[in-house]
Amino acid sequence: MTKLIEIRDLSKVYERGKQKVEVLHHIDLDVEQGDFLALMGPSGSSKAGPSSPGCAS
């Protein structure tokens, strides 16, 4: 199969005042052609962010 997306060692930390909240901790992900992918989470949890063009925050 053809690999469409490859992510290695992805981490994301938000700052809430002086507190740091790690929401992703060293994630690896491969998405191949024909795979079905769903992002799930509560309202306001930035599910649309990864699908936005230029989302590199």
Steps between C-alpha positions, in 0.01 A plus 500: 500500500603862449579694817317837491591630845792417724538668839785421739557611858226766501452687826279799584504712814256780581575766757221590739639792694817364660382139466606286204253236381641225278219378275704285259802302618733357233229378259582291190236465226493351151199544269501295182286533191159346568523546880209659685597755765274672754599762756277484804477717810282739691381831360778758500785246501654621169396206283478726194853638547688206342280516188553874445744598225827620647426366845845490656431654838 
